[in-house]
Amino acid sequence: MKPNTVVMGWPHAWRQNEDPQSWKTFINTVRVTTAAHLALLVPKNISLFPTNSEPYTEGYIDVWWIVHDGGMLMLLPFLLRQHKVWRKCGMRIFTVAQMEDNSIQMKKDLATFLYHLRIEAEVEVVEMHDSDISAYTYERTLMMEQRSQMLRQMRLSKSDREREAQLVKDRNSMLRLTSIGSDDDDDTEAGERDRMGSSCGSSEHQRRVQMTWTKEKTIQYRATHSGCSTPEGFRDMLSIRPDQSNVRRMHTAVKLNEVIVNKSHDARLVLLNMPGPPKNTEGDENYMEFLEVLTEGLERVLLVRGGGSEVITIYS
């Protein structure tokens, strides 16, 4: 006999962690277990899981059977209920149907399957209606992509970071000078500024002097760099469109999360299919964000990814 399952905790506060190595290790482990055909269990919010001295006296273990990838997802709650902590919890199995599916027949087939496996559980088929992609989905996708871009910038070389830091420092110094100069109404200094503007041969230098000492130019500069300080800037920001494949994935994650939270917000434990990682490592941050959105609002979650060889039949 040899191990066929890996248990690994969800990287806590990975968004706030400036060092991406912690969640990079997590995704690399997901890839390795997939390549080795091992099952993977990822408990999320593990600090909220009960101890052996805190058995539940009521409640449900909810299974969301979204992808039918073998029997691991069905077997785990059955095994958990053999333990004293989960023994008195009921079991509910939710499966997702599209509008064109026969929901009544799906429920009958699943109930028959569980009966032959001698698994006692309530069965419910949840219909996912096709809906338009909401503004919230676009917002979440944009936030995700902007964060990914920010993380890539954070991984610049030291010299690049120092160069960007100096540019920010110079710009802030320029804005402070602008604030001081715009409030100074001294005629002598105004004349001095005019002489400076007329004596400079460089158009770039003239632009910098004008921007430094003219209030109108300051307002224009700040509006341009703030992105949404003016109605025009706000409209420009709204015209940004995220990658459509990311929007579709985010839409699926948001809609599934809405349904799961609606049905399982009071569950003692929620088991979910864990989607596979992206083939391209450039999408690692987005993958983490999709999983966060999928499990948002749930206290205790167990993400399950089968190894591909677990099969439960009525003859087991």
C-alpha positions as CSV (number, residue, x, y, z in Angstrom):
1,M,0.0,0.0,0.0
2,K,1.1,3.6,-0.6
3,P,-0.4,7.0,0.1
4,N,-2.9,8.2,-2.5
5,T,-4.0,11.5,-0.9
6,V,-2.3,14.8,0.0
7,V,-3.8,17.2,2.6
8,M,-2.7,20.8,2.4
9,G,-4.0,23.9,4.2
10,W,-5.1,27.0,2.3
11,P,-2.5,29.8,2.4
12,H,-3.9,32.2,4.9
13,A,-4.0,35.9,4.0
14,W,-2.2,35.3,0.7
15,R,-3.5,38.6,-0.7
16,Q,-1.7,40.6,2.0
17,N,1.5,38.6,1.8
18,E,4.1,40.5,-0.2
19,D,6.2,37.4,-0.7
20,P,4.3,35.3,-3.3
21,Q,6.4,32.2,-2.4
22,S,3.8,30.9,0.1
23,W,0.9,30.6,-2.4
24,K,3.2,29.8,-5.3
25,T,4.2,26.7,-3.3
26,F,0.6,25.9,-2.8
27,I,-0.2,26.0,-6.6
28,N,3.0,24.1,-7.4
29,T,1.9,21.4,-5.0
30,V,-1.5,21.2,-6.7
31,R,0.2,20.7,-10.0
32,V,2.5,18.0,-8.6
33,T,-0.3,16.0,-7.0
34,T,-2.3,16.3,-10.3
35,A,0.7,15.0,-12.3
36,A,1.2,12.1,-9.8
37,H,-2.5,11.2,-9.9
38,L,-2.9,11.8,-6.2
39,A,-6.1,13.1,-4.6
40,L,-5.8,16.5,-2.9
41,L,-7.8,17.8,0.1
42,V,-7.5,21.5,1.0
43,P,-9.3,22.7,4.2
44,K,-10.0,26.4,4.2
45,N,-10.4,28.4,7.4
46,I,-9.0,25.5,9.3
47,S,-8.9,27.5,12.5
48,L,-12.7,27.3,12.6
49,F,-12.8,23.5,12.3
50,P,-13.9,21.7,15.5
51,T,-11.5,19.8,17.8
52,N,-12.1,16.3,19.1
53,S,-13.6,17.8,22.3
54,E,-16.2,19.8,20.4
55,P,-18.6,17.3,18.6
56,Y,-21.5,18.8,16.7
57,T,-24.9,17.8,18.0
58,E,-26.8,19.0,14.9
59,G,-26.3,20.5,11.5
60,Y,-25.3,19.3,8.0
61,I,-22.3,18.3,5.9
62,D,-23.1,19.7,2.5
63,V,-21.5,18.3,-0.7
64,W,-21.6,20.3,-3.8
65,W,-21.1,17.7,-6.6
66,I,-20.4,20.1,-9.5
67,V,-18.0,18.0,-11.4
68,H,-18.5,14.2,-11.4
69,D,-14.9,13.2,-11.2
70,G,-15.1,9.9,-9.3
71,G,-16.3,9.1,-5.9
72,M,-13.9,10.9,-3.6
73,L,-16.3,13.8,-3.0
74,M,-19.1,11.3,-2.1
75,L,-17.0,9.1,0.1
76,L,-15.4,11.8,2.3
77,P,-18.6,12.9,4.2
78,F,-19.5,9.3,4.8
79,L,-16.1,8.7,6.4
80,L,-16.2,11.9,8.4
81,R,-19.5,10.8,9.9
82,Q,-17.8,7.8,11.4
83,H,-16.0,10.2,13.7
84,K,-17.6,11.4,16.9
85,V,-17.2,15.1,15.9
86,W,-19.4,14.7,12.8
87,R,-21.5,11.7,13.7
88,K,-24.7,13.6,14.5
89,C,-24.5,15.8,11.3
90,G,-26.8,15.0,8.5
91,M,-25.6,14.9,4.9
92,R,-26.9,16.9,2.0
93,I,-25.8,16.5,-1.6
94,F,-26.4,19.2,-4.1
95,T,-25.8,18.8,-7.8
96,V,-26.0,21.6,-10.4
97,A,-28.2,21.4,-13.5
98,Q,-28.5,23.6,-16.5
99,M,-31.9,24.8,-17.8
100,E,-31.8,22.1,-20.5
101,D,-31.3,19.3,-18.0
102,N,-34.0,17.1,-16.6
103,S,-33.8,18.0,-13.0
104,I,-36.4,15.6,-11.8
105,Q,-34.7,12.6,-13.4
106,M,-31.3,13.8,-12.2
107,K,-32.6,13.8,-8.6
108,K,-34.1,10.3,-9.0
109,D,-30.9,8.9,-10.4
110,L,-28.7,10.4,-7.7
111,A,-31.1,9.2,-4.9
112,T,-31.0,5.7,-6.4
113,F,-27.2,5.7,-6.6
114,L,-26.9,6.8,-3.0
115,Y,-29.4,4.1,-1.9
116,H,-27.3,1.4,-3.5
117,L,-24.2,2.8,-1.8
118,R,-26.0,2.7,1.5
119,I,-25.4,6.4,2.0
120,E,-28.1,8.3,3.8
121,A,-28.3,11.8,2.4
122,E,-30.8,14.4,1.3
123,V,-30.6,15.1,-2.4
124,E,-31.3,18.5,-4.1
125,V,-30.8,19.5,-7.7
126,V,-30.0,23.2,-8.1
127,E,-30.8,24.8,-11.4
128,M,-28.4,27.5,-12.6
129,H,-30.2,30.0,-14.8
130,D,-28.3,31.7,-17.6
131,S,-28.0,35.3,-16.6
132,D,-26.2,38.4,-17.9
133,I,-22.8,39.2,-16.6
134,S,-23.3,41.7,-13.8
135,A,-21.4,44.9,-13.1
136,Y,-20.2,43.3,-9.9
137,T,-18.5,40.5,-11.9
138,Y,-16.7,43.0,-14.1
139,E,-15.6,44.9,-11.0
140,R,-14.2,41.8,-9.3
141,T,-12.4,40.8,-12.6
142,L,-10.9,44.2,-12.9
143,M,-9.7,44.2,-9.3
144,M,-8.2,40.7,-9.8
145,E,-6.4,41.7,-13.0
146,Q,-5.1,45.0,-11.5
147,R,-3.8,43.1,-8.5
148,S,-2.0,40.6,-10.7
149,Q,-0.4,43.5,-12.5
150,M,0.6,45.1,-9.3
151,L,2.2,41.8,-8.1
152,R,4.1,41.6,-11.3
153,Q,5.4,45.1,-10.8
154,M,6.4,44.2,-7.2
155,R,8.6,41.4,-8.7
156,L,10.7,44.0,-10.6
157,S,14.4,44.0,-10.0
158,K,15.8,46.2,-7.2
159,S,17.1,48.8,-9.5
160,D,13.7,49.1,-11.2
161,R,12.0,49.5,-7.9
162,E,14.4,52.2,-6.8
163,R,13.9,54.0,-10.1
164,E,10.2,53.9,-9.7
165,A,10.4,55.0,-6.1
166,Q,12.5,58.0,-7.2
167,L,10.0,59.0,-9.8
168,V,7.2,58.9,-7.2
169,K,9.3,61.0,-4.9
170,D,10.1,63.6,-7.6
171,R,6.4,63.8,-8.5
172,N,5.3,64.3,-4.8
173,S,8.0,67.0,-4.4
174,M,6.7,68.7,-7.5
175,L,3.1,68.6,-6.2
176,R,4.3,70.1,-2.9
177,L,6.0,72.9,-4.7
178,T,2.9,73.5,-6.7
179,S,0.8,73.8,-3.5
180,I,3.2,76.3,-2.1
181,G,3.5,78.3,-5.3
182,S,-0.2,78.5,-6.1
183,D,-1.0,80.0,-2.7
184,D,1.7,82.7,-3.0
185,D,0.4,85.9,-4.5
186,D,3.6,87.9,-4.1
187,D,4.1,90.1,-7.2
188,T,7.8,89.9,-7.0
189,E,7.9,86.2,-7.1
190,A,5.3,86.3,-9.9
191,G,7.6,88.5,-11.9
192,E,10.5,86.2,-11.2
193,R,8.5,83.3,-12.5
194,D,7.6,85.2,-15.7
195,R,11.3,86.0,-16.3
196,M,12.1,82.3,-15.7
197,G,9.5,81.3,-18.3
198,S,10.7,83.7,-20.9
199,S,14.4,83.0,-20.5
200,C,14.2,79.2,-20.8
201,G,14.9,77.9,-24.3
202,S,13.8,74.4,-23.7
203,S,10.1,73.7,-24.3
204,E,10.3,70.8,-21.8
205,H,11.6,73.2,-19.1
206,Q,8.9,75.7,-19.9
207,R,6.3,73.0,-19.5
208,R,7.7,72.0,-16.1
209,V,7.9,75.6,-14.8
210,Q,4.3,76.2,-15.9
211,M,3.1,73.0,-14.4
212,T,4.9,73.8,-11.1
213,W,3.6,77.3,-10.6
214,T,0.2,77.5,-12.4
215,K,-2.9,76.4,-10.6
216,E,-4.8,75.5,-13.7
217,K,-2.0,73.2,-14.9
218,T,-1.9,71.7,-11.5
219,I,-5.6,70.8,-11.6
220,Q,-5.2,69.3,-15.0
221,Y,-2.2,67.3,-14.0
222,R,-3.9,65.9,-10.9
223,A,-7.0,65.0,-12.9
224,T,-5.0,63.2,-15.5
225,H,-3.0,61.1,-13.0
226,S,-5.8,60.4,-10.6
227,G,-7.8,58.6,-13.2
228,C,-11.3,59.4,-12.0
229,S,-11.1,62.9,-10.4
230,T,-13.3,64.3,-13.2
231,P,-16.4,62.9,-15.0
232,E,-14.2,62.4,-18.1
233,G,-11.7,60.4,-16.1
234,F,-14.4,58.3,-14.6
235,R,-15.8,57.5,-18.0
236,D,-12.4,56.5,-19.2
237,M,-12.0,54.2,-16.2
238,L,-15.4,52.6,-17.0
239,S,-14.4,52.0,-20.6
240,I,-11.7,49.6,-19.5
241,R,-12.7,46.0,-20.3
242,P,-11.1,43.0,-18.6
243,D,-10.1,39.9,-20.4
244,Q,-13.2,38.1,-21.5
245,S,-12.1,34.6,-20.5
246,N,-11.4,35.9,-17.0
247,V,-14.8,37.5,-17.0
248,R,-16.5,34.2,-17.9
249,R,-14.6,32.3,-15.2
250,M,-15.4,35.0,-12.6
251,H,-19.0,35.0,-13.7
252,T,-19.2,31.2,-13.0
253,A,-17.4,31.6,-9.7
254,V,-19.7,34.5,-8.6
255,K,-23.0,32.7,-9.6
256,L,-21.9,29.4,-8.0
257,N,-20.9,31.2,-4.8
258,E,-24.3,32.9,-4.7
259,V,-26.1,29.6,-4.9
260,I,-23.8,27.8,-2.5
261,V,-24.0,30.5,0.2
262,N,-27.8,30.7,-0.2
263,K,-28.2,26.9,0.4
264,S,-25.3,26.1,2.7
265,H,-24.6,29.3,4.8
266,D,-25.5,27.4,8.0
267,A,-23.7,24.1,7.1
268,R,-21.1,22.7,9.5
269,L,-18.9,21.8,6.6
270,V,-19.1,22.4,2.8
271,L,-17.3,20.1,0.4
272,L,-16.6,21.4,-3.1
273,N,-14.9,20.2,-6.3
274,M,-11.5,22.0,-6.6
275,P,-10.8,23.1,-10.2
276,G,-7.4,22.4,-11.6
277,P,-4.6,25.0,-11.8
278,P,-3.9,26.9,-15.0
279,K,-1.3,25.5,-17.4
280,N,0.2,28.9,-17.8
281,T,1.9,30.2,-14.6
282,E,0.9,33.7,-15.5
283,G,-2.6,32.9,-14.4
284,D,-1.7,31.7,-10.9
285,E,-2.9,34.9,-9.1
286,N,-6.2,34.7,-11.0
287,Y,-6.6,31.0,-10.1
288,M,-6.2,31.9,-6.4
289,E,-8.7,34.7,-6.8
290,F,-11.3,32.5,-8.5
291,L,-11.1,30.0,-5.5
292,E,-11.5,32.9,-3.1
293,V,-14.6,34.1,-4.8
294,L,-16.0,30.6,-5.1
295,T,-15.7,30.0,-1.3
296,E,-16.5,33.5,-0.1
297,G,-18.9,33.7,2.8
298,L,-18.5,30.1,3.9
299,E,-17.0,29.3,7.3
300,R,-15.6,25.8,6.9
301,V,-14.7,24.5,3.4
302,L,-13.0,21.4,2.2
303,L,-11.8,21.6,-1.4
304,V,-11.5,18.2,-3.0
305,R,-9.6,17.3,-6.1
306,G,-9.7,13.7,-7.1
307,G,-6.7,11.8,-8.4
308,G,-8.7,10.4,-11.3
309,S,-8.5,6.8,-10.1
310,E,-11.1,6.8,-7.3
311,V,-14.3,5.1,-8.5
312,I,-17.2,4.2,-6.3
313,T,-19.8,1.8,-7.7
314,I,-22.8,-0.1,-6.2
315,Y,-20.5,-3.2,-6.3
316,S,-17.8,-1.7,-4.0
